[in-house]
Amino acid sequence: NFMLTQPHSVSESPGKTVTISCTRIIGSIATNYVQWYQQRPGSSPTTVIYEDTQRPSGVPDRFSGSIDSSSNSASLTISGLKTEDEADYYCQSYDSSNVIFGGGTKLTVL
Amino acid sequence: QITLKESGPTLVKPTQTLTVTCTFSGFSLSTSRMGVGWIRQPPGKALEWLALIYWNGDKRYNASLKSRLTITKDTSKNQVVLTMTNVDPVDTATYYCARSSGWSLLFDYWGQGTLVTVSS
């Protein structure tokens, strides 16, 4: 099975930009789509990015996703940080047999 | 409006079998490319995918848990059931069901989750 590795935590100030990485261990990050979920305390996850770069309706354009084959990583970038963005963020991908979630990144906006 | 809701016991004893049910509305599991999956989250820990069942009956399981899991669907009742045998305290978690549509394995709608505690 492959793995998805995320930083445990990141922090940034309101109004700034933060990028959360998701590195695929075994296999190419570009082979299968990557999704990103936001999970606030006590709530179920919601999608902020799907299919690498797509943003669901209702998600602000401050959220963007990208793929970098050279580092075999996906990234979630949040610009113009707001206190409401403080949450856990999970990347997720798959192969022919498995669905894998990253370990999650706690974003603190302070 | 698409909704999913998990139900099941809140407390299960070690070695017993856990059965959780996902009851959904607003879509049909007989529609092409539709699926329903189970994901769990131990308190304070990360999400872990468990199983997925597709509209055509195809099933996928987390390889590390496959021997203990069974996922089934009842299309007429709009329900998906996950069974986990021989539970252990490490299986204590919030169990979520979620819809997957299309080929990108995106879980686009999630239930509220149900907390299951494994303890004697």
Interface residues (C-beta under 8 A of the other chain):
Chain A: N1 N32 Y33 Q35 Y37 Q39 S44 P45 T46 T47 Y50 E51 P56 Y90 Q92 S93 Y94 S97 N98 V99 I100 F101 G102 G103 G104
Chain B: G37 I39 A46 L47 E48 W49 L52 R60 N62 A63 S64 Y96 S104 L105 L106 F107 D108 W110 G111 Q112 G113
